[in-house]
Every structure is written in C-alpha cells, then in structure tokens.
Amino acid sequence: MRKTQHNLLHNFYASHHQWLRGWLRKKLGCPDNAADIAQDTFIRILGAQQTRPIDEINEPRAYLTTIAKRIMVDFFRRADLERAYLEALAQFPEALQPSPEDRLETLQLLQQMDSLLAGLSPKARAAWLYSRLDGLKHAEIAELLGVSVPRVRQYLARAARQAYTLRFGSTESVSAEVLPITPLVSHE
C-alpha cells in the first residue's frame, strides 16, 4: 500500500473511529459489541479500497453508518440463529446433549447456511430449500414458483456458486464442470 493511501486510511480511522464506537454503543447498549462492529466496519472499508477509495467518500459518517448497519443486521441475525439453536438443544435430555465442540461446529454450519441463504434472491432461496429440504423435482419447484424448469436450474446453479464462494472464495477461475450441481435426491 502506498504511503499516501496509508496516511489517508490512518486519518480516516483516527477521525471517525471514536464517533462510530459511540454511535454503535448508543444503538447496541454494549461497549464490547460496539467496538467489534466498529472494527469490522473499518475492516470492510479497508477491503473495499479497490472499488471505493477513502478519498472518494464525501459523507464519511453516512458511509460508516450504512456499513455498520449492515454489519449489525448480520450480527443480530447470527445472534437469533444461535439463540434458536441453543433453545432447541435445551429440549434434549442431558444425556443426548452434544459436546461443546459439536455445538460450535453445528453453529458454524448454521451460520454458513444462513449466509448462503441471505445471499440468494427470494426465488433462488425458495428453489434451493424446496430442492434440498423437501426433495422436490425441478418441475415441481417450477410450478410452485411460477417459473420455467430452466429458470429453476439457474436458481440452483446460483445457490451452488454462492455455496462454493462462501466455502472456497471466488468462482471466477472455476469452470462449470468443476461446479456440478449434485442433488441430494433425484430432481429429474
């Protein structure tokens, strides 16, 4: 990173970090969560330097609050998911409770699935759920969604790409043969 860019980032952080932490503390009521989300906000800005350089941000506080709100939505969604999982676990007898390691692994898997589903359009999400959870065939999904069978295949391909990206990173250098859609059940 060039020295000028580094200085811009440093000044941006120094000028706005305390303000953002205070704003988040008021919103969240927890200084620790406010600090975490503030840090995540600046990390996201740092990662977006190729598409949105610091010197092109005209309204820094508006930009920071927009990004922080998006991160808060993810934070609350993950907390709700974790709470629901722990409530479901509480219904099991103690002898059937999973180990702490298994709990963490399952929770991480649930969070990955949540990220996958959040990254899809409503119809693509519905197609994936109908396919994976209900075992419906492509024609049945198409009828339920009011779309064509090829469109259902596109939705499922999009879901597969999203899952691959979440797991391994970019799909840009991967050919279609490497990303086959392998259904859990036959869909044809």
C-alpha positions as CSV (number, residue, x, y, z in Angstrom):
1,M,0.0,0.0,0.0
2,R,1.4,3.4,-0.9
3,K,2.3,5.8,1.9
4,T,-0.3,8.4,0.8
5,Q,-3.1,5.7,0.8
6,H,-1.8,4.5,4.2
7,N,-2.0,8.1,5.6
8,L,-5.5,8.6,4.2
9,L,-6.7,5.4,5.9
10,H,-5.0,6.3,9.2
11,N,-6.5,9.8,9.2
12,F,-9.9,8.4,8.3
13,Y,-9.8,5.9,11.1
14,A,-8.4,8.4,13.6
15,S,-11.1,11.0,12.7
16,H,-14.1,8.7,12.8
17,H,-13.4,5.6,15.0
18,Q,-14.4,7.2,18.3
19,W,-17.5,8.7,16.9
20,L,-18.6,5.4,15.3
21,R,-18.0,3.5,18.5
22,G,-20.1,6.0,20.4
23,W,-22.9,5.8,17.9
24,L,-22.8,2.0,18.0
25,R,-22.7,2.0,21.8
26,K,-25.9,4.0,21.9
27,K,-27.6,1.7,19.4
28,L,-26.4,-1.6,20.9
29,G,-26.1,-0.8,24.6
30,C,-22.9,-2.9,24.8
31,P,-19.5,-1.3,24.5
32,D,-17.8,-4.6,23.6
33,N,-20.2,-5.3,20.7
34,A,-19.9,-1.7,19.6
35,A,-16.1,-2.0,19.5
36,D,-16.3,-5.2,17.5
37,I,-18.8,-3.8,14.9
38,A,-16.8,-0.6,14.6
39,Q,-13.6,-2.6,13.9
40,D,-15.5,-4.8,11.4
41,T,-16.8,-1.6,9.7
42,F,-13.3,-0.3,9.2
43,I,-12.0,-3.6,8.0
44,R,-14.8,-3.8,5.4
45,I,-13.8,-0.2,4.3
46,L,-10.2,-1.3,4.1
47,G,-11.2,-4.3,2.0
48,A,-13.2,-2.1,-0.4
49,Q,-10.4,0.2,-1.3
50,Q,-10.3,-1.0,-4.9
51,T,-13.9,-0.2,-5.5
52,R,-14.4,2.7,-3.1
53,P,-11.2,4.6,-2.1
54,I,-11.3,6.6,1.1
55,D,-10.6,9.9,-0.8
56,E,-13.9,9.4,-2.8
57,I,-16.1,9.2,0.3
58,N,-18.0,12.6,0.5
59,E,-20.1,11.9,3.6
60,P,-17.9,9.7,5.9
61,R,-20.4,9.4,8.8
62,A,-23.2,8.5,6.5
63,Y,-21.0,5.9,4.8
64,L,-19.8,4.5,8.1
65,T,-23.4,4.2,9.5
66,T,-24.6,2.5,6.3
67,I,-21.8,-0.2,6.6
68,A,-22.2,-0.5,10.3
69,K,-26.0,-1.0,10.0
70,R,-25.4,-3.8,7.5
71,I,-22.9,-5.5,9.9
72,M,-25.4,-5.1,12.8
73,V,-28.1,-6.8,10.7
74,D,-25.7,-9.8,10.2
75,F,-24.8,-9.6,13.9
76,F,-28.4,-9.8,15.1
77,R,-29.3,-12.5,12.6
78,R,-26.4,-14.6,13.8
79,A,-27.4,-14.0,17.4
80,D,-31.0,-15.0,16.6
81,L,-29.8,-18.1,14.9
82,E,-27.6,-19.0,17.9
83,R,-30.4,-18.4,20.3
84,A,-32.8,-20.6,18.4
85,Y,-30.2,-23.4,18.2
86,L,-29.5,-23.2,21.9
87,E,-33.2,-23.2,22.7
88,A,-33.6,-26.3,20.5
89,L,-30.7,-28.0,22.3
90,A,-32.3,-27.3,25.7
91,Q,-35.2,-29.5,24.7
92,F,-32.8,-32.6,24.5
93,P,-32.2,-34.7,27.6
94,E,-28.7,-34.0,29.1
95,A,-27.5,-37.5,28.0
96,L,-28.2,-36.5,24.4
97,Q,-26.6,-33.1,24.5
98,P,-23.8,-32.6,22.0
99,S,-20.3,-31.8,23.2
100,P,-19.2,-28.2,23.2
101,E,-17.1,-28.9,20.1
102,D,-20.1,-30.4,18.3
103,R,-22.2,-27.4,19.3
104,L,-19.6,-25.0,17.9
105,E,-19.3,-27.0,14.7
106,T,-23.1,-27.1,14.2
107,L,-23.5,-23.4,15.0
108,Q,-20.8,-22.5,12.4
109,L,-22.5,-24.7,9.8
110,L,-25.8,-23.0,10.6
111,Q,-24.2,-19.6,10.2
112,Q,-22.7,-20.7,6.8
113,M,-26.1,-21.8,5.7
114,D,-27.6,-18.5,6.8
115,S,-25.0,-16.7,4.8
116,L,-25.7,-18.8,1.8
117,L,-29.5,-18.2,2.0
118,A,-29.1,-14.5,2.7
119,G,-27.0,-14.1,-0.5
120,L,-29.8,-15.5,-2.7
121,S,-32.8,-13.9,-4.2
122,P,-36.1,-15.0,-2.6
123,K,-37.0,-17.3,-5.6
124,A,-33.5,-18.8,-5.7
125,R,-33.7,-19.3,-1.9
126,A,-37.1,-21.0,-2.2
127,A,-35.9,-23.2,-5.1
128,W,-32.9,-24.3,-3.0
129,L,-35.0,-25.1,0.0
130,Y,-37.6,-26.9,-2.0
131,S,-34.9,-28.9,-3.6
132,R,-32.7,-29.7,-0.6
133,L,-35.2,-29.9,2.2
134,D,-38.4,-31.1,0.5
135,G,-36.7,-33.2,-2.2
136,L,-39.0,-31.7,-4.9
137,K,-38.2,-32.2,-8.6
138,H,-37.3,-29.3,-10.8
139,A,-40.7,-29.4,-12.5
140,E,-42.5,-29.3,-9.1
141,I,-40.4,-26.3,-8.0
142,A,-41.0,-24.5,-11.3
143,E,-44.8,-24.9,-10.8
144,L,-44.7,-23.7,-7.2
145,L,-42.6,-20.7,-8.1
146,G,-44.4,-19.9,-11.4
147,V,-41.2,-20.1,-13.4
148,S,-39.7,-22.4,-16.1
149,V,-37.7,-25.5,-15.3
150,P,-34.5,-23.9,-16.9
151,R,-35.0,-21.0,-14.5
152,V,-35.1,-23.4,-11.5
153,R,-31.9,-24.9,-12.8
154,Q,-30.4,-21.4,-12.9
155,Y,-31.5,-20.7,-9.3
156,L,-29.9,-23.9,-8.1
157,A,-26.7,-23.2,-10.0
158,R,-26.7,-19.7,-8.4
159,A,-27.1,-21.4,-5.0
160,A,-24.2,-23.8,-5.8
161,R,-22.0,-20.9,-6.8
162,Q,-22.9,-19.0,-3.7
163,A,-22.1,-22.0,-1.5
164,Y,-18.8,-22.6,-3.3
165,T,-17.8,-18.9,-2.9
166,L,-18.6,-19.0,0.8
167,R,-16.6,-22.1,1.2
168,F,-13.6,-21.6,-1.1
169,G,-13.6,-18.0,-2.3
170,S,-14.1,-16.7,-5.9
171,T,-15.6,-18.9,-8.6
172,E,-14.1,-16.8,-11.5
173,S,-11.4,-19.3,-12.4
174,V,-13.6,-22.3,-12.0
175,S,-15.2,-23.9,-15.0
176,A,-18.8,-25.2,-15.0
177,E,-17.5,-28.8,-14.9
178,V,-15.9,-28.2,-11.6
179,L,-19.1,-26.9,-10.0
180,P,-21.6,-29.6,-10.9
181,I,-24.9,-29.4,-9.2
182,T,-25.1,-32.7,-7.4
183,P,-28.6,-33.0,-5.9
184,L,-29.2,-34.9,-2.6
185,V,-32.1,-36.5,-4.3
186,S,-33.0,-37.0,-8.0
187,H,-34.8,-34.0,-9.4
188,E,-35.4,-35.1,-12.9
